[in-house]
Amino acid sequence: MNALNIVVNTLAIGVVGTLLGWFGKGRFDGLDAKVERTEERLDRRIDGLQASVDGLRSDITQVALAVGVHPRTSNG
C-alpha cells in the first residue's frame, strides 16, 4: 500500500509540474518578446546618440580649424 501511495504522489507531482511548466511557458515567451523589443529600441537610441556625438565632434573640429587651431603633432 505504501508503494502505491508513492507512485500516486509521484504521478500527481509530475502532472502538476508539467501543467505549470506548460502554462508558464507562454508567459515567458511573451516576456522574452518584450525584452527583445526593448533591446531593439535601446539599440536604435544608442545608435542615434552615437551619430549625434559624431556630428558634434565633426562640427567642433570644423570650428577649431576655422579659428586657426592646428592639430597636435604626434610624439611618435
Buried (B, 14 or more C-beta within 10 A) or exposed (E): EEEEEEEEEEEEEEEEEEEEEEEEEEEEEEEEEEEEEEEEEEEEEEEEEEEEEEEEEEEEEEEEEEEEEEEEEEEE
